[in-house]
Amino acid sequence: MDIKEKISKIVDKVKNDPEIAELFKKDPIKAVEKVIGVDLPDDVIDKVVDGVKAKIGVESAGDALGKLKKLF
């Protein structure tokens, strides 16, 4: 699985689909799993959620970049 590709797909959905955006605000794990259609292990899903948050600016850039570096 290409995590960067999945993160980009999810970010696109969150930005362009109000239903997914609202779900992501309330329950980011369910939103991510809905977009990619896969139930991921907790450690993977947490990293994907962090990556999505970083790309859409939900978290501060410094904190999010530190988390993303752990992915790669």
N, CA, C and O atoms as a Tinker XYZ file with bonds, in Angstrom:
   288  protein
     1  N      0.838000   -1.181000    0.000000    73     2
     2  CA     0.000000    0.000000    0.000000    64     1     3
     3  C      0.882000    1.243000    0.000000    63     2     4     5
     4  O      1.793000    1.367000    0.819000    81     3
     5  N      0.610000    2.155000   -0.917000    73     3     6
     6  CA     1.338000    3.414000   -0.977000    64     5     7
     7  C      0.612000    4.424000   -0.088000    63     6     8     9
     8  O     -0.430000    4.964000   -0.461000    81     7
     9  N      1.176000    4.666000    1.080000    73     7    10
    10  CA     0.514000    5.534000    2.056000    64     9    11
    11  C      0.383000    6.959000    1.539000    63    10    12    13
    12  O     -0.647000    7.599000    1.750000    81    11
    13  N      1.410000    7.463000    0.864000    73    11    14
    14  CA     1.328000    8.826000    0.323000    64    13    15
    15  C      0.153000    8.955000   -0.647000    63    14    16    17
    16  O     -0.570000    9.951000   -0.630000    81    15
    17  N     -0.025000    7.950000   -1.481000    73    15    18
    18  CA    -1.118000    7.959000   -2.449000    64    17    19
    19  C     -2.467000    7.934000   -1.736000    63    18    20    21
    20  O     -3.386000    8.657000   -2.118000    81    19
    21  N     -2.587000    7.110000   -0.709000    73    19    22
    22  CA    -3.837000    7.024000    0.061000    64    21    23
    23  C     -4.138000    8.348000    0.752000    63    22    24    25
    24  O     -5.283000    8.799000    0.764000    81    23
    25  N     -3.112000    8.970000    1.325000    73    23    26
    26  CA    -3.299000   10.255000    1.999000    64    25    27
    27  C     -3.795000   11.295000    1.006000    63    26    28    29
    28  O     -4.714000   12.054000    1.313000    81    27
    29  N     -3.199000   11.340000   -0.180000    73    27    30
    30  CA    -3.630000   12.305000   -1.204000    64    29    31
    31  C     -5.079000   12.077000   -1.608000    63    30    32    33
    32  O     -5.833000   13.035000   -1.780000    81    31
    33  N     -5.470000   10.826000   -1.759000    73    31    34
    34  CA    -6.851000   10.492000   -2.121000    64    33    35
    35  C     -7.816000   10.954000   -1.032000    63    34    36    37
    36  O     -8.872000   11.514000   -1.325000    81    35
    37  N     -7.451000   10.718000    0.208000    73    35    38
    38  CA    -8.318000   11.088000    1.330000    64    37    39
    39  C     -8.425000   12.601000    1.444000    63    38    40    41
    40  O     -9.513000   13.135000    1.659000    81    39
    41  N     -7.299000   13.293000    1.301000    73    39    42
    42  CA    -7.305000   14.763000    1.368000    64    41    43
    43  C     -8.229000   15.322000    0.298000    63    42    44    45
    44  O     -9.017000   16.229000    0.565000    81    43
    45  N     -8.136000   14.787000   -0.903000    73    43    46
    46  CA    -8.989000   15.241000   -1.994000    64    45    47
    47  C    -10.464000   15.059000   -1.642000    63    46    48    49
    48  O    -11.277000   15.954000   -1.876000    81    47
    49  N    -10.805000   13.914000   -1.085000    73    47    50
    50  CA   -12.190000   13.634000   -0.698000    64    49    51
    51  C    -12.656000   14.577000    0.406000    63    50    52    53
    52  O    -13.768000   15.102000    0.353000    81    51
    53  N    -11.801000   14.788000    1.408000    73    51    54
    54  CA   -12.166000   15.663000    2.528000    64    53    55
    55  C    -12.401000   17.091000    2.036000    63    54    56    57
    56  O    -13.324000   17.766000    2.492000    81    55
    57  N    -11.573000   17.542000    1.113000    73    55    58
    58  CA   -11.705000   18.906000    0.606000    64    57    59
    59  C    -12.908000   19.082000   -0.322000    63    58    60    61
    60  O    -13.469000   20.175000   -0.401000    81    59
    61  N    -13.307000   18.030000   -1.018000    73    59    62
    62  CA   -14.331000   18.162000   -2.051000    64    61    63
    63  C    -15.671000   17.512000   -1.726000    63    62    64    65
    64  O    -16.629000   17.682000   -2.479000    81    63
    65  N    -15.760000   16.785000   -0.643000    73    63    66
    66  CA   -17.010000   16.101000   -0.288000    64    65    67
    67  C    -17.416000   16.537000    1.118000    63    66    68    69
    68  O    -16.818000   16.097000    2.099000    81    67
    69  N    -18.427000   17.398000    1.221000    73    67    70
    70  CA   -18.831000   17.914000    2.544000    64    69    71
    71  C    -19.198000   16.812000    3.538000    63    70    72    73
    72  O    -18.949000   16.953000    4.736000    81    71
    73  N    -19.783000   15.725000    3.057000    73    71    74
    74  CA   -20.156000   14.623000    3.945000    64    73    75
    75  C    -18.912000   13.980000    4.551000    63    74    76    77
    76  O    -18.874000   13.711000    5.752000    81    75
    77  N    -17.903000   13.735000    3.731000    73    75    78
    78  CA   -16.659000   13.149000    4.222000    64    77    79
    79  C    -15.933000   14.139000    5.126000    63    78    80    81
    80  O    -15.345000   13.743000    6.133000    81    79
    81  N    -15.970000   15.420000    4.774000    73    79    82
    82  CA   -15.320000   16.446000    5.601000    64    81    83
    83  C    -15.928000   16.476000    7.002000    63    82    84    85
    84  O    -15.204000   16.554000    7.994000    81    83
    85  N    -17.245000   16.416000    7.081000    73    83    86
    86  CA   -17.921000   16.429000    8.377000    64    85    87
    87  C    -17.595000   15.165000    9.169000    63    86    88    89
    88  O    -17.338000   15.225000   10.371000    81    87
    89  N    -17.609000   14.024000    8.487000    73    87    90
    90  CA   -17.272000   12.768000    9.146000    64    89    91
    91  C    -15.828000   12.795000    9.649000    63    90    92    93
    92  O    -15.537000   12.304000   10.740000    81    91
    93  N    -14.924000   13.372000    8.848000    73    91    94
    94  CA   -13.521000   13.449000    9.253000    64    93    95
    95  C    -13.357000   14.298000   10.511000    63    94    96    97
    96  O    -12.532000   13.984000   11.370000    81    95
    97  N    -14.131000   15.360000   10.620000    73    95    98
    98  CA   -14.069000   16.202000   11.823000    64    97    99
    99  C    -14.547000   15.441000   13.057000    63    98   100   101
   100  O    -13.973000   15.566000   14.139000    81    99
   101  N    -15.613000   14.645000   12.877000    73    99   102
   102  CA   -16.201000   13.916000   14.000000    64   101   103
   103  C    -15.451000   12.631000   14.328000    63   102   104   105
   104  O    -15.201000   12.327000   15.495000    81   103
   105  N    -15.100000   11.889000   13.304000    73   103   106
   106  CA   -14.459000   10.586000   13.495000    64   105   107
   107  C    -13.499000   10.313000   12.333000    63   106   108   109
   108  O    -13.866000    9.644000   11.368000    81   107
   109  N    -12.275000   10.830000   12.427000    73   107   110
   110  CA   -11.338000   10.709000   11.301000    64   109   111
   111  C    -11.038000    9.266000   10.896000    63   110   112   113
   112  O    -10.813000    8.993000    9.717000    81   111
   113  N    -11.033000    8.361000   11.834000    73   111   114
   114  CA   -10.733000    6.964000   11.506000    64   113   115
   115  C    -11.835000    6.380000   10.611000    63   114   116   117
   116  O    -11.536000    5.731000    9.608000    81   115
   117  N    -13.086000    6.605000   10.963000    73   115   118
   118  CA   -14.182000    6.104000   10.135000    64   117   119
   119  C    -14.172000    6.755000    8.759000    63   118   120   121
   120  O    -14.450000    6.097000    7.757000    81   119
   121  N    -13.854000    8.046000    8.707000    73   119   122
   122  CA   -13.811000    8.740000    7.421000    64   121   123
   123  C    -12.734000    8.147000    6.518000    63   122   124   125
   124  O    -12.975000    7.911000    5.334000    81   123
   125  N    -11.561000    7.908000    7.067000    73   123   126
   126  CA   -10.460000    7.338000    6.287000    64   125   127
   127  C    -10.844000    5.949000    5.795000    63   126   128   129
   128  O    -10.649000    5.634000    4.621000    81   127
   129  N    -11.377000    5.131000    6.658000    73   127   130
   130  CA   -11.756000    3.776000    6.265000    64   129   131
   131  C    -12.874000    3.794000    5.220000    63   130   132   133
   132  O    -12.910000    2.930000    4.344000    81   131
   133  N    -13.779000    4.759000    5.301000    73   131   134
   134  CA   -14.854000    4.864000    4.315000    64   133   135
   135  C    -14.289000    5.231000    2.945000    63   134   136   137
   136  O    -14.706000    4.670000    1.932000    81   135
   137  N    -13.351000    6.160000    2.910000    73   135   138
   138  CA   -12.785000    6.604000    1.636000    64   137   139
   139  C    -11.973000    5.501000    0.972000    63   138   140   141
   140  O    -12.104000    5.272000   -0.230000    81   139
   141  N    -11.135000    4.816000    1.746000    73   139   142
   142  CA   -10.278000    3.800000    1.123000    64   141   143
   143  C    -10.927000    2.434000    1.068000    63   142   144   145
   144  O    -10.439000    1.542000    0.374000    81   143
   145  N    -12.019000    2.260000    1.789000    73   143   146
   146  CA   -12.759000    1.015000    1.737000    64   145   147
   147  C    -12.073000   -0.174000    2.384000    63   146   148   149
   148  O    -12.348000   -1.324000    2.042000    81   147
   149  N    -11.175000    0.110000    3.323000    73   147   150
   150  CA   -10.422000   -0.954000    3.975000    64   149   151
   151  C    -10.360000   -0.674000    5.471000    63   150   152   153
   152  O    -10.186000    0.472000    5.885000    81   151
   153  N    -10.501000   -1.711000    6.273000    73   151   154
   154  CA   -10.332000   -1.598000    7.720000    64   153   155
   155  C     -8.861000   -1.845000    8.016000    63   154   156   157
   156  O     -8.391000   -2.981000    7.949000    81   155
   157  N     -8.136000   -0.784000    8.342000    73   155   158
   158  CA    -6.695000   -0.880000    8.563000    64   157   159
   159  C     -6.375000   -1.114000   10.032000    63   158   160   161
   160  O     -7.173000   -0.775000   10.906000    81   159
   161  N     -5.194000   -1.700000   10.309000    73   159   162
   162  CA    -4.750000   -1.834000   11.704000    64   161   163
   163  C     -4.595000   -0.451000   12.340000    63   162   164   165
   164  O     -4.308000    0.530000   11.653000    81   163
   165  N     -4.785000   -0.386000   13.645000    73   163   166
   166  CA    -4.746000    0.898000   14.358000    64   165   167
   167  C     -3.469000    1.683000   14.113000    63   166   168   169
   168  O     -3.530000    2.895000   13.905000    81   167
   169  N     -2.319000    1.030000   14.131000    73   167   170
   170  CA    -1.061000    1.766000   13.966000    64   169   171
   171  C     -0.955000    2.393000   12.579000    63   170   172   173
   172  O     -0.378000    3.471000   12.434000    81   171
   173  N     -1.496000    1.745000   11.574000    73   171   174
   174  CA    -1.463000    2.284000   10.210000    64   173   175
   175  C     -2.486000    3.397000   10.063000    63   174   176   177
   176  O     -2.179000    4.455000    9.513000    81   175
   177  N     -3.681000    3.172000   10.543000    73   175   178
   178  CA    -4.739000    4.165000   10.398000    64   177   179
   179  C     -4.384000    5.456000   11.122000    63   178   180   181
   180  O     -4.692000    6.542000   10.629000    81   179
   181  N     -3.745000    5.359000   12.279000    73   179   182
   182  CA    -3.331000    6.563000   13.007000    64   181   183
   183  C     -2.346000    7.386000   12.193000    63   182   184   185
   184  O     -2.432000    8.614000   12.172000    81   183
   185  N     -1.423000    6.731000   11.532000    73   183   186
   186  CA    -0.437000    7.442000   10.704000    64   185   187
   187  C     -1.101000    8.087000    9.494000    63   186   188   189
   188  O     -0.747000    9.201000    9.108000    81   187
   189  N     -2.051000    7.397000    8.902000    73   187   190
   190  CA    -2.773000    7.952000    7.755000    64   189   191
   191  C     -3.583000    9.168000    8.194000    63   190   192   193
   192  O     -3.565000   10.198000    7.520000    81   191
   193  N     -4.288000    9.062000    9.307000    73   191   194
   194  CA    -5.070000   10.189000    9.819000    64   193   195
   195  C     -4.156000   11.381000   10.097000    63   194   196   197
   196  O     -4.490000   12.512000    9.744000    81   195
   197  N     -3.019000   11.140000   10.718000    73   195   198
   198  CA    -2.066000   12.223000   10.985000    64   197   199
   199  C     -1.588000   12.872000    9.688000    63   198   200   201
   200  O     -1.458000   14.093000    9.605000    81   199
   201  N     -1.332000   12.051000    8.693000    73   199   202
   202  CA    -0.888000   12.576000    7.399000    64   201   203
   203  C     -1.957000   13.427000    6.735000    63   202   204   205
   204  O     -1.656000   14.477000    6.167000    81   203
   205  N     -3.194000   12.982000    6.805000    73   203   206
   206  CA    -4.305000   13.749000    6.227000    64   205   207
   207  C     -4.459000   15.070000    6.971000    63   206   208   209
   208  O     -4.605000   16.123000    6.351000    81   207
   209  N     -4.427000   15.014000    8.277000    73   207   210
   210  CA    -4.554000   16.243000    9.070000    64   209   211
   211  C     -3.445000   17.231000    8.710000    63   210   212   213
   212  O     -3.690000   18.433000    8.604000    81   211
   213  N     -2.257000   16.735000    8.528000    73   211   214
   214  CA    -1.131000   17.603000    8.180000    64   213   215
   215  C     -1.367000   18.272000    6.834000    63   214   216   217
   216  O     -1.113000   19.465000    6.670000    81   215
   217  N     -1.850000   17.503000    5.882000    73   215   218
   218  CA    -2.059000   18.052000    4.539000    64   217   219
   219  C     -3.202000   19.053000    4.492000    63   218   220   221
   220  O     -3.169000   19.973000    3.674000    81   219
   221  N     -4.198000   18.907000    5.332000    73   219   222
   222  CA    -5.311000   19.855000    5.291000    64   221   223
   223  C     -5.170000   20.943000    6.352000    63   222   224   225
   224  O     -6.062000   21.777000    6.506000    81   223
   225  N     -4.081000   20.939000    7.068000    73   223   226
   226  CA    -3.793000   22.021000    7.996000    64   225   227
   227  C     -4.532000   21.967000    9.300000    63   226   228   229
   228  O     -4.707000   23.005000    9.938000    81   227
   229  N     -4.982000   20.791000    9.736000    73   227   230
   230  CA    -5.698000   20.684000   11.001000    64   229   231
   231  C     -4.738000   20.799000   12.177000    63   230   232   233
   232  O     -5.079000   21.360000   13.218000    81   231
   233  N     -3.546000   20.266000   12.003000    73   231   234
   234  CA    -2.539000   20.320000   13.057000    64   233   235
   235  C     -1.482000   21.353000   12.698000    63   234   236   237
   236  O     -1.399000   21.782000   11.547000    81   235
   237  N     -0.697000   21.743000   13.645000    73   235   238
   238  CA     0.387000   22.664000   13.348000    64   237   239
   239  C      1.405000   21.971000   12.457000    63   238   240   241
   240  O      1.628000   20.767000   12.587000    81   239
   241  N      2.006000   22.699000   11.578000    73   239   242
   242  CA     2.911000   22.122000   10.591000    64   241   243
   243  C      4.081000   21.388000   11.237000    63   242   244   245
   244  O      4.441000   20.299000   10.789000    81   243
   245  N      4.658000   21.939000   12.240000    73   243   246
   246  CA     5.815000   21.306000   12.868000    64   245   247
   247  C      5.498000   19.954000   13.482000    63   246   248   249
   248  O      6.245000   18.996000   13.284000    81   247
   249  N      4.425000   19.863000   14.208000    73   247   250
   250  CA     4.033000   18.610000   14.839000    64   249   251
   251  C      3.677000   17.556000   13.805000    63   250   252   253
   252  O      4.071000   16.397000   13.932000    81   251
   253  N      2.937000   17.953000   12.790000    73   251   254
   254  CA     2.504000   17.008000   11.764000    64   253   255
   255  C      3.676000   16.499000   10.944000    63   254   256   257
   256  O      3.734000   15.314000   10.616000    81   255
   257  N      4.609000   17.379000   10.610000    73   255   258
   258  CA     5.758000   16.934000    9.832000    64   257   259
   259  C      6.583000   15.923000   10.607000    63   258   260   261
   260  O      7.120000   14.978000   10.027000    81   259
   261  N      6.685000   16.111000   11.884000    73   259   262
   262  CA     7.411000   15.143000   12.696000    64   261   263
   263  C      6.758000   13.769000   12.641000    63   262   264   265
   264  O      7.450000   12.752000   12.592000    81   263
   265  N      5.450000   13.736000   12.649000    73   263   266
   266  CA     4.724000   12.466000   12.566000    64   265   267
   267  C      4.872000   11.839000   11.186000    63   266   268   269
   268  O      5.017000   10.623000   11.060000    81   267
   269  N      4.833000   12.679000   10.150000    73   267   270
   270  CA     4.962000   12.151000    8.789000    64   269   271
   271  C      6.338000   11.549000    8.541000    63   270   272   273
   272  O      6.462000   10.562000    7.817000    81   271
   273  N      7.361000   12.132000    9.131000    73   271   274
   274  CA     8.715000   11.614000    8.930000    64   273   275
   275  C      8.817000   10.166000    9.411000    63   274   276   277
   276  O      9.598000    9.382000    8.872000    81   275
   277  N      8.040000    9.822000   10.410000    73   275   278
   278  CA     8.053000    8.458000   10.940000    64   277   279
   279  C      7.495000    7.461000    9.924000    63   278   280   281
   280  O      7.818000    6.274000    9.976000    81   279
   281  N      6.658000    7.944000    9.000000    73   279   282
   282  CA     6.077000    7.060000    7.992000    64   281   283
   283  C      7.119000    6.608000    6.970000    63   282   284   285
   284  O      7.047000    5.492000    6.457000    81   283
   285  N      8.067000    7.459000    6.684000    73   283   286
   286  CA     8.986000    7.199000    5.588000    64   285   287
   287  C     10.365000    7.119000    6.158000    63   286   288
   288  O     11.326000    6.904000    5.420000    81   287
